[in-house]
């Protein structure tokens, strides 16, 4: 039982805490999201927040990632879009930095 307690924080597992923190920032601004303009705007905002939180969970600076992929996207081949996902992008940047 002591091992289980060490993996918990006030009743939450540690991996749940990170998810909670990510959701908290969205919940705090919930009232603002009612002004997305339309259902389509709400869906776009949700997609963008998903990408930003994915960056944070993969220890990627969302601003640097977004600036880089927006600059590269027009010339990037569609069949290689997976390279631009935050976890792949970080690995590629780490390889380039090490070289």
C-alpha positions in Angstrom: 0.0 0.0 0.0 2.9 2.4 0.7 4.0 2.0 -3.0 0.6 3.1 -4.2 0.6 6.1 -1.9 3.9 7.2 -3.3 2.4 7.3 -6.8 -0.6 9.4 -5.6 -1.0 13.0 -4.9 -4.1 13.8 -2.9 -6.0 11.0 -4.5 -4.7 11.7 -8.1 -2.1 9.6 -9.9 0.8 11.7 -11.0 0.1 11.2 -14.7 -3.4 12.5 -14.0 -2.1 15.7 -12.4 -0.4 16.8 -15.7 -3.6 16.2 -17.6 -5.6 18.2 -15.0 -3.2 21.2 -15.2 -3.7 21.2 -19.0 -7.4 21.1 -18.7 -7.5 23.7 -15.9 -6.2 26.5 -18.2 -9.0 25.7 -20.6 -11.6 25.6 -17.9 -10.5 28.9 -16.4 -11.1 30.6 -19.8 -14.3 28.7 -20.5 -16.4 31.9 -20.4 -14.2 33.4 -23.1 -14.6 30.4 -25.4 -18.4 31.3 -25.7 -17.2 34.1 -27.9 -15.4 32.0 -30.5 -17.7 33.5 -33.2 -19.3 30.3 -34.4 -19.3 26.5 -34.1 -16.5 26.4 -36.7 -14.5 28.9 -34.7 -15.0 26.8 -31.6 -13.7 23.7 -33.4 -10.7 25.5 -34.7 -9.9 26.9 -31.2 -10.2 23.3 -29.7 -7.8 22.0 -32.4 -5.3 24.7 -31.7 -5.5 24.2 -27.9 -5.0 20.5 -28.4 -1.8 21.1 -30.4 -0.6 23.6 -27.8 -1.2 21.2 -24.9 0.4 18.3 -26.9 3.5 20.5 -27.3 3.6 21.2 -23.6 3.3 17.5 -22.8 6.2 16.7 -25.1 8.3 19.5 -23.7 8.2 21.5 -26.9 7.9 25.3 -26.9 4.5 25.8 -28.6 5.5 29.2 -30.0 8.7 28.0 -31.5 7.0 24.8 -32.9 4.1 26.8 -34.4 6.4 29.4 -36.0 8.6 26.8 -37.5 5.9 24.6 -38.9 3.9 27.5 -40.3 7.0 28.7 -42.1 7.8 25.2 -43.4 4.2 24.0 -44.2 3.8 25.5 -47.7 6.9 23.7 -49.0 6.6 20.5 -46.9 5.4 17.4 -48.7 2.0 16.2 -47.6 3.1 12.6 -47.3 5.7 13.7 -44.7 3.3 15.7 -42.4 4.0 13.4 -39.5 7.5 14.9 -39.3 5.8 18.1 -38.1 4.0 16.6 -35.1 5.4 18.0 -31.9 7.1 14.7 -30.7 8.7 14.1 -34.1 9.6 17.8 -34.6 11.4 17.8 -31.2 13.4 14.6 -32.1 14.4 16.1 -35.4 15.5 19.4 -33.7 17.5 17.5 -31.1 19.3 15.5 -33.9 20.1 18.7 -35.8 21.4 20.4 -32.6 23.6 17.4 -31.9 25.1 17.4 -35.4 
